[in-house]
């Protein structure tokens, strides 16, 4: 078993939990789930078989991560976040792999409390989902989305600052360029 801190009431069935990961009270990680190193899994969180979490992921209390969800490293999943994995669920019809939609959360993204992420969505690197949002479509790298349905309301730097006109972070001065529908850091002023 990996070295980490597992609360006595946590149910950790997976043998693929990375070193240094902490799992708190009443959390459940099913056999077949993959959890990286140095993660924090909060009280009552549920990680289903087939879900994959990178390194240094924080999953706050009562969040649900289902099969088909892949979360990159350094991602923050706020309390009560719900992922889905079936676009057309019916209780009376069998569920098979052909119905499973893959959801990807790229490294550095943050998801606010009580948000719902619909099946088949990609959340871009360092994107930020505001609390209580319902994400119904892909979110570009560094985009800030809010609401139900979630709509873009700006851009967010890796340091959490706002990216303003001219693609410059108001907090650290980092400079960005447009790549596809998102942004990419080209000059990190904070680390010069």
C-alpha positions as CSV (number, residue, x, y, z in Angstrom):
1,X,0.0,0.0,0.0
2,X,1.3,3.5,-0.8
3,X,2.5,5.7,2.1
4,X,0.0,8.4,2.9
5,X,-2.5,9.4,5.6
6,X,-5.8,7.6,5.4
7,X,-8.4,8.4,8.1
8,X,-9.6,5.2,9.8
9,X,-13.1,5.8,8.4
10,X,-12.0,6.3,4.8
11,X,-12.6,3.4,2.4
12,X,-9.5,3.2,0.2
13,X,-10.0,0.1,-2.0
14,X,-7.6,1.2,-4.8
15,X,-4.0,0.1,-4.7
16,X,-3.1,2.9,-7.1
17,X,-3.0,5.8,-4.6
18,X,0.2,7.8,-4.8
19,X,2.6,8.5,-2.0
20,X,1.9,11.4,0.3
21,X,-1.8,11.4,-0.5
22,X,-4.2,12.2,2.4
23,X,-7.7,10.8,2.4
24,X,-10.1,12.2,5.1
25,X,-13.1,10.8,7.0
26,X,-15.7,8.8,5.1
27,X,-14.1,9.4,1.7
28,X,-14.3,6.4,-0.7
29,X,-11.8,5.6,-3.4
30,X,-12.9,2.5,-5.4
31,X,-10.7,-0.3,-6.6
32,X,-9.6,0.7,-10.1
33,X,-9.4,4.4,-9.4
34,X,-6.0,6.1,-9.9
35,X,-5.0,8.9,-7.6
36,X,-1.6,10.5,-7.9
37,X,1.0,11.6,-5.4
38,X,0.4,14.3,-2.7
39,X,-3.3,14.6,-3.3
40,X,-5.9,15.7,-0.7
41,X,-9.3,13.9,-0.8
42,X,-11.8,15.5,1.5
43,X,-14.5,14.1,3.8
44,X,-17.3,12.2,2.0
45,X,-15.6,12.5,-1.4
46,X,-16.2,9.6,-3.9
47,X,-13.7,8.6,-6.6
48,X,-15.2,5.8,-8.8
49,X,-13.3,3.0,-10.4
50,X,-11.9,4.2,-13.8
51,X,-11.4,7.8,-12.6
52,X,-7.9,9.2,-12.9
53,X,-6.4,12.0,-10.8
54,X,-2.9,13.5,-11.4
55,X,-0.5,14.6,-8.7
56,X,-1.2,17.3,-6.1
57,X,-5.0,17.3,-6.8
58,X,-7.3,18.7,-4.1
59,X,-10.8,17.2,-4.1
60,X,-12.8,18.9,-1.4
61,X,-15.6,17.5,0.8
62,X,-18.6,15.7,-0.8
63,X,-17.3,15.9,-4.4
64,X,-18.1,13.1,-6.8
65,X,-15.6,12.0,-9.5
66,X,-17.0,9.2,-11.8
67,X,-15.5,6.7,-14.2
68,X,-14.4,8.4,-17.4
69,X,-13.2,11.6,-15.6
70,X,-9.4,12.3,-16.0
71,X,-8.1,15.1,-13.8
72,X,-4.6,16.5,-14.5
73,X,-2.0,17.6,-11.9
74,X,-2.4,20.7,-9.6
75,X,-6.2,20.8,-10.0
76,X,-8.6,22.2,-7.3
77,X,-12.0,20.6,-7.1
78,X,-14.2,22.6,-4.7
79,X,-16.7,21.2,-2.2
80,X,-19.8,19.5,-3.6
81,X,-18.6,19.5,-7.2
82,X,-20.3,16.9,-9.3
83,X,-19.0,15.3,-12.5
84,X,-21.3,13.4,-14.8
85,X,-20.4,10.6,-17.3
86,X,-23.6,9.7,-19.2
87,X,-25.3,12.1,-21.6
88,X,-28.6,10.2,-21.6
89,X,-29.0,8.2,-18.4
90,X,-31.9,5.9,-17.9
91,X,-32.2,3.8,-14.8
92,X,-33.9,0.9,-16.6
93,X,-31.4,0.6,-19.5
94,X,-28.1,-1.1,-19.1
95,X,-25.1,1.2,-18.9
96,X,-22.1,0.1,-21.0
97,X,-18.8,1.6,-22.1
98,X,-20.4,2.9,-25.3
99,X,-22.5,5.3,-23.2
100,X,-19.6,6.6,-21.2
101,X,-18.5,10.2,-22.1
102,X,-14.9,11.1,-21.3
103,X,-14.4,14.3,-19.3
104,X,-10.9,15.9,-19.0
105,X,-9.7,18.5,-16.6
106,X,-6.3,19.8,-17.7
107,X,-3.5,20.7,-15.2
108,X,-3.9,23.8,-13.1
109,X,-7.7,24.2,-13.5
110,X,-9.9,25.2,-10.5
111,X,-13.6,24.3,-10.1
112,X,-15.6,26.3,-7.6
113,X,-18.0,24.9,-4.9
114,X,-21.3,23.3,-6.0
115,X,-20.4,23.3,-9.7
116,X,-21.7,20.6,-12.1
117,X,-19.5,19.4,-15.0
118,X,-21.5,17.7,-17.7
119,X,-20.2,14.6,-19.4
120,X,-17.7,14.9,-22.3
121,X,-16.4,18.4,-21.3
122,X,-12.8,19.5,-21.4
123,X,-11.7,22.2,-18.9
124,X,-8.5,23.8,-20.2
125,X,-5.3,24.3,-18.3
126,X,-5.5,27.0,-15.6
127,X,-9.2,27.6,-16.4
128,X,-11.4,28.6,-13.5
129,X,-15.1,27.7,-13.0
130,X,-17.0,30.0,-10.6
131,X,-18.9,28.5,-7.7
132,X,-22.4,27.1,-8.5
133,X,-21.7,27.0,-12.3
134,X,-23.1,24.3,-14.6
135,X,-20.5,23.7,-17.4
136,X,-22.2,22.5,-20.6
137,X,-19.4,23.0,-23.1
138,X,-15.6,23.0,-23.3
139,X,-13.7,25.7,-21.4
140,X,-10.5,27.2,-23.1
141,X,-7.1,27.4,-21.3
142,X,-7.1,30.3,-18.8
143,X,-10.8,31.1,-19.3
144,X,-13.0,32.2,-16.3
145,X,-16.5,30.8,-16.6
146,X,-19.5,31.5,-14.4
147,X,-23.3,30.8,-14.2
148,X,-25.9,28.3,-15.4
149,X,-25.1,27.6,-18.1
150,X,-21.5,28.7,-17.6
151,X,-20.4,31.5,-19.9
152,X,-16.9,33.1,-20.2
153,X,-16.4,36.3,-18.2
154,X,-12.7,36.8,-18.6
155,X,-9.3,35.3,-18.4
156,X,-7.2,34.1,-15.4
157,X,-3.4,33.9,-15.0
158,X,-1.6,31.0,-13.5
159,X,-1.1,33.2,-10.4
160,X,-5.0,33.7,-10.2
161,X,-4.8,37.4,-11.3
162,X,-7.0,38.8,-14.0
163,X,-5.6,38.9,-17.6
164,X,-6.7,42.3,-19.0
165,X,-6.5,44.0,-22.3
166,X,-3.2,43.3,-24.0
167,X,-3.1,39.8,-22.5
168,X,-1.2,41.0,-19.5
169,X,-1.9,39.8,-15.9
170,X,-2.9,42.6,-13.6
171,X,-1.3,40.9,-10.6
172,X,2.0,39.5,-11.7
173,X,2.6,41.1,-15.2
174,X,2.8,37.8,-17.0
175,X,2.2,38.1,-20.7
176,X,0.0,35.8,-22.7
177,X,-0.7,35.0,-26.4
178,X,-3.8,33.7,-28.0
179,X,-3.6,30.0,-29.0
180,X,-6.7,28.5,-30.5
181,X,-9.7,29.6,-28.3
182,X,-7.5,30.0,-25.2
183,X,-4.4,31.7,-23.9
184,X,-0.8,30.5,-23.3
185,X,1.8,32.1,-21.0
186,X,4.7,33.5,-23.1
187,X,6.6,35.6,-20.5
188,X,6.3,34.9,-16.8
189,X,7.2,38.3,-15.3
190,X,6.9,37.0,-11.7
191,X,9.7,34.6,-12.1
192,X,12.3,36.8,-13.9
